[in-house]
Amino acid sequence: ANATSQAEACRHQQPLVRTELQVFIPRTVAMVRCLWHFVALPWLLSLCRIALAERSGQAMKSTLSGVLSDECQGSEVDGNVVSLLQQDSMKKSFSTEKTTKKVSELEQDSTKKSFSSEKMTEKVSGKVTSSSAALSGLLGATSLGVAGRPPVVSQVGLGILLCLVIIMAYSQFASAASSGSGMLDRMIPTGMDKEEVVSVPPSPVQEDTYGFAVASLVRDSQKIARGEGAFALRSSRMLAALVLLYVTIFCQVGLVLQVKWYVTPQQVSMIRNDYSTFEKWMYDGHTTLTVNGKHRGIDGYFQPENFEAFDPELKTNVCSIPFSQLSFLMLVLFIWSLTCAAQIKTGLEFLFCLLFTVANASSMSECLGDDDQDPSDAEQEHIIRSLTWPMKLWIAVTILLPWLFVTIYLCFLGCRWLAATNDFGALVSNAVALEFILLLKDLFYNALVPERCKRDVQKTMLIPNMEQEQAGWMVFFGSFTWGVFTLCWVLAYIFHVQAVLPEYRWDVHDTCAKYLLEMQR
């Protein structure tokens, strides 16, 4: 009887196991393909490009060295011929005009060839130096602990962080798709089936001008579709909400463009000129030019003792370059980028809920699903359960997407402005000023929206992505992926994306350490 019951149980469990494998294997294959296309393949291509650059540089160096050796051998042979003729003429005392002319011609020829060999030597050394500088620039992204290179981060470390972000984001998506039991929860057997399952409440619409526009469009459109209330009043509130929203977007975009036109270029120009003067002075003129026509020193020619005779004003400006204090710059950029990431996260969740969670309705009269509620009760919550496709597209295209685009562009431009701020005190002040631009939507909402409209926004809810949620790894720690993503963005911007100081040599920190200590005293 026991054997029969066990066989019966195994027969019932086999379809479940097969179903789990059918779900797990395609997801694993998709994750491996994603990692290969976005992380492993670009990294391998960059290593191949660096190896080819090394081989081509070595081939060029060997070719130029062969040419130089041939020229030197030719000059040595001519010199030997001259010496033999002179010895022969001294022994035999045979001085004729022909021999004298021949000797003089050979001497002149040997002098010309020796001079050409010297020029060839200088030319070869210059080309080898430029090729080595180019190779060092290509290899700078992967070298660690070398002077003039990024001291901590390499492409390997950045690739590991990107792998971590992709894996955690994929697990979070799998968790949402499977109602709380994500891939990470199934991979780590910790008794997840014993964890509690809780109901997910509706999430409120964000209380700012964007949330006010959404709430007004949905609630007033429902009233108009049902024939309730005054048409002129409801349509006027929708129009006022949209006008306030577009005024907010206009002010944000206008301030961003003003910063781009009148603030950032001057800051970038000043910091580039100061650093170019520093490079030319510290490397005794042994420099190359960047794409912006600014000087960058060549490895092996850096003279730290030249800093003592450097101009005092330029010394202060150079030592205030944000890249000279990497930890401080990374901290400020991380806080600013995390502020923008919080806005992007909220906008993406709103957009995802609007397009995929909220059901499609044939009419706006049934969008809130509050047929059984008392319309005179102002404390009741109204949950957005369905919307028509035209309303979904209107909200997505005219409200949510502009919000995301403005936030992303402001994040990038803010990082550029902060990286070009040539003063540590102004660096913090500029970060606060950027947050002021980002939070204009809250300022306009709190100052201009009436209290009745604010209460309507507070009572307007979004339907949750899932009705029940089981405790799990991604449920408790999924939002931390945004912190990892923000850190990856900061590292990528500083070492790969930023164009404030292209080909930065990382040679200011150690040079200015003693000077900054004296300034603190």
C-alpha positions in Angstrom: 0.0 0.0 0.0 2.9 2.4 0.8 4.6 1.6 -2.5 1.4 2.2 -4.4 0.8 5.6 -2.7 4.4 6.7 -3.3 4.1 5.7 -7.0 0.9 7.6 -7.2 2.5 10.7 -5.6 5.5 10.6 -8.0 3.1 10.3 -11.0 1.3 13.5 -9.8 4.6 15.3 -9.1 6.2 14.7 -12.5 4.0 17.2 -14.5 4.9 19.8 -11.9 8.6 19.2 -12.2 8.3 19.2 -16.0 6.4 22.5 -15.9 9.1 24.1 -13.7 11.8 23.0 -16.1 9.8 24.2 -19.1 9.7 27.6 -17.4 13.1 27.7 -15.9 15.2 26.6 -18.9 13.9 29.2 -21.4 14.4 32.0 -18.8 18.0 30.8 -18.1 18.8 30.7 -21.8 17.3 34.2 -22.3 19.4 35.5 -19.4 22.6 33.9 -20.8 21.9 35.4 -24.2 21.3 38.8 -22.6 24.6 38.6 -20.7 26.5 37.5 -23.8 25.1 40.3 -26.1 25.3 43.2 -23.6 28.3 42.4 -21.4 30.6 39.5 -22.6 30.6 40.2 -26.3 31.5 43.9 -26.1 34.2 43.2 -23.5 35.8 40.5 -25.7 35.6 42.8 -28.7 37.4 45.5 -26.7 40.1 43.1 -25.7 40.6 42.0 -29.3 40.8 45.6 -30.4 43.5 46.3 -27.8 45.5 43.1 -28.8 45.4 44.2 -32.5 46.5 47.7 -31.5 49.4 46.2 -29.6 50.4 43.9 -32.5 50.2 46.8 -35.1 52.3 49.0 -32.8 55.0 46.4 -32.4 55.1 45.7 -36.1 55.4 49.4 -36.9 58.2 49.7 -34.3 60.1 46.8 -35.7 59.8 48.1 -39.3 61.0 51.6 -38.3 63.9 50.0 -36.4 64.9 48.0 -39.4 65.0 51.1 -41.6 67.1 52.8 -39.1 69.6 49.9 -38.8 69.9 49.8 -42.6 70.7 53.5 -42.8 73.3 53.2 -40.0 74.9 50.3 -41.7 75.2 52.2 -44.9 76.8 55.2 -43.2 79.3 52.8 -41.4 80.3 51.2 -44.8 81.0 54.6 -46.4 83.0 55.7 -43.4 85.1 52.5 -43.6 85.8 53.2 -47.4 86.9 56.7 -46.6 89.3 55.5 -43.9 90.8 52.8 -46.1 91.4 55.3 -48.9 93.0 57.8 -46.5 95.4 55.1 -45.2 96.3 54.0 -48.7 97.1 57.5 -49.8 99.3 58.1 -46.7 101.2 54.9 -47.2 101.9 55.3 -50.9 102.1 59.2 -50.9 100.0 59.1 -54.0 98.0 62.3 -54.0 96.2 62.9 -57.2 93.3 65.1 -58.0 91.0 62.2 -58.9 91.7 60.4 -55.5 91.2 63.7 -53.6 87.9 64.4 -55.4 86.8 60.9 -54.8 87.6 61.0 -51.1 85.9 64.4 -50.7 82.8 63.1 -52.5 82.7 60.0 -50.3 83.2 62.2 -47.2 80.3 64.5 -48.2 78.1 61.5 -49.1 78.9 59.9 -45.7 78.1 63.2 -43.9 74.8 63.5 -45.7 73.9 59.9 -44.9 74.9 60.3 -41.3 72.8 63.4 -41.1 69.8 61.6 -42.7 70.3 58.8 -40.2 70.1 61.2 -37.3 66.9 62.7 -38.8 65.6 59.2 -39.2 66.4 58.4 -35.6 64.5 61.4 -34.4 61.6 60.5 -36.7 61.5 56.9 -35.5 61.7 57.9 -31.9 58.8 60.4 -32.4 56.7 57.8 -34.2 57.5 55.1 -31.6 56.6 57.6 -28.8 53.3 58.5 -30.5 52.4 54.9 -31.1 53.2 54.0 -27.4 51.1 57.0 -26.3 48.2 55.7 -28.5 48.6 52.2 -27.2 48.7 53.4 -23.6 45.5 55.4 -24.2 43.8 52.3 -25.6 45.1 50.2 -22.7 44.3 52.9 -20.1 40.8 51.5 -19.5 42.1 48.1 -18.5 45.3 49.0 -16.5 45.1 49.2 -12.8 47.4 51.1 -10.4 49.5 52.7 -13.2 50.3 56.4 -13.0 48.1 58.5 -15.3 45.3 55.9 -15.4 42.0 55.3 -13.5 43.2 54.1 -10.1 40.4 51.7 -9.2 37.9 50.9 -11.9 38.5 48.7 -15.0 36.3 47.3 -17.7 36.3 44.0 -15.8 34.9 45.5 -12.7 32.3 47.5 -14.7 31.3 44.3 -16.5 30.8 42.4 -13.2 28.6 45.2 -11.9 26.5 45.2 -15.2 26.2 41.4 -14.9 24.9 41.9 -11.4 22.4 44.5 -12.5 21.1 42.4 -15.4 20.7 39.3 -13.2 18.9 41.1 -10.4 16.6 43.0 -12.9 15.8 39.7 -14.6 15.0 38.1 -11.3 12.8 41.0 -10.4 10.9 40.6 -13.7 10.5 36.9 -13.1 9.3 37.6 -9.6 6.6 40.0 -10.9 5.6 37.6 -13.7 5.2 34.6 -11.2 3.4 36.5 -8.5 6.2 36.9 -6.0 8.2 33.7 -6.4 11.2 35.0 -8.4 14.0 33.0 -9.9 16.3 34.0 -7.1 13.8 32.6 -4.6 13.7 29.3 -6.4 17.5 29.1 -6.7 18.1 29.6 -2.9 16.2 26.9 -1.0 15.3 28.7 2.2 11.8 27.5 2.9 10.1 30.2 0.8 6.8 28.2 0.9 6.6 29.0 4.6 6.6 32.8 4.2 3.4 34.7 4.5 1.4 36.0 1.6 -0.1 39.5 2.0 -2.6 41.5 0.0 -1.2 44.3 -2.0 -3.1 47.6 -1.5 -3.6 50.1 -4.4 -0.9 52.6 -4.8 -1.7 56.3 -4.7 -1.1 58.6 -7.7 2.0 60.8 -7.1 1.1 64.2 -5.6 2.6 66.6 -8.1 1.5 68.3 -11.4 1.9 65.0 -13.3 -0.3 63.1 -10.9 -2.8 66.0 -10.8 -3.1 65.9 -14.6 -3.7 62.1 -14.6 -6.3 62.2 -11.8 -8.1 65.1 -13.4 -8.2 63.5 -16.8 -9.5 60.2 -15.5 -12.1 61.5 -12.9 -13.5 64.3 -15.0 -13.6 62.1 -18.2 -15.7 59.6 -16.2 -18.1 62.3 -15.0 -18.5 63.6 -18.6 -19.0 60.1 -20.0 -21.7 59.4 -17.4 -23.4 62.7 -17.9 -22.9 63.7 -14.3 -21.9 67.2 -13.2 -21.4 70.3 -15.3 -19.6 69.7 -18.6 -18.0 73.2 -18.6 -16.7 72.8 -15.1 -15.2 69.4 -15.6 -13.6 70.2 -19.0 -12.2 73.5 -17.5 -10.5 71.6 -14.7 -9.0 69.1 -17.2 -7.7 72.0 -19.3 -6.3 73.8 -16.2 -4.5 70.6 -15.1 -3.0 70.2 -18.6 -1.9 73.8 -18.8 -0.3 73.6 -15.4 1.5 70.4 -16.4 2.8 72.0 -19.7 3.9 75.1 -17.8 5.9 72.8 -15.5 7.5 71.0 -18.4 8.2 74.3 -20.2 9.9 75.7 -17.1 12.0 72.6 -16.6 13.0 72.3 -20.2 13.7 76.1 -20.4 15.9 76.0 -17.3 17.8 73.0 -18.6 18.4 74.7 -21.9 19.5 77.9 -20.2 22.0 75.9 -18.1 23.2 74.2 -21.3 23.7 77.4 -23.2 24.9 79.9 -20.6 26.3 78.0 -17.7 27.8 74.7 -18.7 29.9 75.9 -21.7 31.8 78.5 -19.7 32.5 76.0 -16.9 33.7 73.4 -19.4 35.9 75.9 -21.2 37.5 77.2 -18.0 38.4 73.8 -16.7 39.8 72.6 -20.0 42.0 75.6 -20.4 43.4 75.3 -16.8 44.1 71.6 -17.2 45.7 72.1 -20.6 48.1 74.7 -19.2 48.9 72.4 -16.3 49.7 69.5 -18.6 52.0 71.6 -20.8 53.8 73.0 -17.8 54.3 69.7 -15.9 55.4 67.7 -18.9 57.9 70.3 -20.2 56.0 70.6 -23.5 56.1 66.9 -24.2 52.3 66.7 -25.0 49.8 65.5 -27.5 46.5 67.3 -28.5 43.0 66.1 -27.8 40.0 66.4 -30.1 39.4 69.8 -28.5 43.0 71.0 -29.2 44.0 70.8 -25.5 47.4 69.5 -24.3 47.8 66.0 -22.7 51.1 64.9 -21.3 53.1 61.9 -22.6 54.0 59.1 -20.1 57.6 59.4 -18.9 57.9 63.1 -19.1 56.0 64.2 -16.0 58.1 66.5 -13.7 56.5 66.9 -10.2 59.1 69.5 -9.2 57.6 71.9 -11.8 54.5 72.4 -9.7 56.4 74.7 -7.2 57.0 77.3 -10.0 53.5 77.0 -11.4 51.2 80.1 -11.4 49.5 80.5 -8.0 46.1 81.3 -9.4 46.3 78.4 -11.9 47.5 76.2 -9.1 44.3 76.9 -7.1 42.1 76.3 -10.2 43.8 73.0 -11.1 43.7 71.6 -7.6 40.0 72.4 -7.5 39.2 70.2 -10.5 36.5 67.7 -9.3 38.4 64.8 -10.9 41.3 65.4 -8.6 39.2 64.3 -5.6 37.6 61.2 -7.1 35.7 60.0 -4.0 34.1 63.4 -3.4 33.0 63.7 -7.1 31.6 60.1 -7.1 29.6 60.8 -3.9 28.0 64.0 -5.3 27.3 62.4 -8.6 25.8 59.3 -6.9 23.4 61.4 -4.8 22.3 63.5 -7.8 21.9 60.4 -10.0 20.0 58.6 -7.3 17.6 61.5 -7.0 16.9 61.3 -10.8 16.7 57.5 -10.6 14.0 57.7 -8.0 11.9 59.9 -10.4 12.6 57.5 -13.3 11.6 54.5 -11.2 8.3 56.2 -10.3 7.6 57.1 -13.9 8.4 53.7 -15.2 6.2 52.0 -12.6 3.4 54.4 -13.5 3.8 53.7 -17.2 4.0 50.0 -16.8 0.9 50.0 -14.6 -1.0 52.2 -17.1 -0.2 50.1 -20.2 -0.2 46.5 -18.9 -2.0 46.3 -15.5 -4.9 48.6 -16.1 -7.5 46.8 -18.2 -8.9 48.1 -21.5 -12.3 49.6 -21.3 -14.8 50.4 -24.1 -15.9 53.6 -22.4 -14.5 56.0 -19.8 -17.7 55.7 -17.7 -16.5 52.4 -16.2 -12.8 53.3 -15.7 -12.9 53.7 -11.9 -15.2 50.8 -11.1 -17.0 52.7 -8.3 -20.6 52.0 -9.3 -21.5 50.8 -5.8 -19.9 53.9 -4.1 -21.6 56.9 -2.7 -20.6 59.9 -5.0 -21.2 62.4 -2.1 -18.6 60.6 0.2 -15.3 62.6 -0.3 -13.3 60.1 1.8 -13.8 57.1 -0.6 -10.9 56.0 -2.7 -11.3 55.7 -6.5 -9.2 53.0 -8.1 -8.3 53.3 -11.7 -9.1 49.8 -12.9 -9.6 50.3 -16.7 -9.0 52.9 -19.3 -9.7 53.3 -23.0 -6.8 53.0 -25.4 -7.0 56.6 -26.6 -6.8 57.8 -22.9 -3.9 55.4 -22.2 -2.0 56.7 -25.2 -2.8 60.3 -24.4 -1.5 60.0 -20.8 1.6 58.0 -21.9 2.6 60.3 -24.7 1.8 63.7 -23.3 2.4 63.2 -19.6 4.6 60.2 -18.6 7.1 60.1 -21.5 7.9 63.9 -21.3 8.5 63.4 -17.6 10.9 60.6 -18.2 12.8 62.3 -21.0 13.2 65.6 -19.1 14.5 63.7 -16.0 17.0 61.6 -18.0 18.3 64.6 -19.9 18.6 66.6 -16.7 20.5 63.8 -15.1 23.0 63.7 -17.9 23.4 67.5 -18.2 23.6 67.8 -14.4 26.5 65.3 -14.3 28.3 67.3 -16.9 27.8 70.6 -15.0 28.9 69.1 -11.7 32.0 67.5 -13.4 32.9 70.9 -14.8 32.5 72.9 -11.5 35.9 74.1 -10.7 35.2 74.8 -7.0 34.4 72.2 -4.3 31.9 74.5 -2.5 30.1 75.4 -5.7 29.9 71.6 -6.4 27.5 71.0 -3.6 25.6 74.3 -4.3 25.1 73.3 -8.0 23.8 69.9 -6.9 21.1 71.6 -4.8 20.3 73.9 -7.7 19.8 70.9 -10.0 17.4 69.3 -7.5 15.5 72.6 -7.5 14.9 72.2 -11.3 13.9 68.6 -10.8 11.3 69.4 -8.1 9.5 72.3 -9.8 6.6 69.9 -10.3 6.1 69.7 -6.6 6.5 73.5 -6.1 3.8 74.3 -8.7 1.5 71.6 -7.3 1.8 72.7 -3.6 1.5 76.4 -4.5 -1.1 76.5 -7.2 -3.4 73.5 -7.0 -6.6 74.1 -4.9 -7.2 71.9 -1.8 -10.3 70.2 -3.3 -8.2 69.1 -6.3 -5.4 67.9 -3.9 -7.9 65.8 -2.0 -9.1 64.2 -5.3 -5.5 63.4 -6.2 -5.0 61.8 -2.8 -8.1 59.6 -3.2 -7.2 58.5 -6.7 -5.4 55.1 -6.7 -3.8 52.8 -9.2 -4.6 49.1 -9.3 -1.7 47.0 -8.0 0.3 44.8 -10.4 -0.6 41.8 -8.3 -3.4 41.3 -5.8 -1.2 39.1 -3.4 2.5 39.1 -2.8 4.6 36.4 -1.1 7.6 37.4 0.9 10.8 36.7 -1.0 14.3 37.9 -1.8 13.3 40.2 -4.7 10.2 41.5 -2.8 12.5 42.6 0.1 15.6 43.6 -1.9 14.5 44.2 -5.4 14.5 48.0 -5.2 18.2 47.9 -4.3 18.9 47.2 -8.0 18.3 50.9 -8.6 21.2 51.7 -6.3 23.5 49.3 -8.2 22.3 50.7 -11.5 23.0 54.3 -10.2 26.5 53.3 -9.1 27.2 51.7 -12.5 26.0 54.9 -14.2 28.3 57.0 -12.1 31.4 54.8 -12.8 30.6 54.6 -16.5 30.2 58.4 -16.7 33.4 59.2 -14.9 35.7 56.8 -16.7 34.0 56.3 -20.1 31.2 58.8 -21.0 32.3 62.2 -19.7 33.6 64.7 -22.3 34.5 67.5 -19.9 38.2 66.5 -19.8 38.7 63.9 -22.5 41.9 61.8 -22.0 42.2 62.9 -18.4 45.6 61.7 -17.1 44.7 61.3 -13.4 47.9 63.2 -12.4 46.5 66.0 -10.3 45.5 64.2 -7.1 49.0 63.3 -5.9 50.5 66.6 -7.2 48.0 68.7 -5.3 47.9 66.7 -2.1 50.6 68.7 -0.3 49.2 72.0 -1.6 45.6 71.2 -0.4 47.0 70.3 3.1 48.7 73.7 3.3 45.5 75.4 2.3 43.6 73.6 5.1 46.1 75.0 7.6 
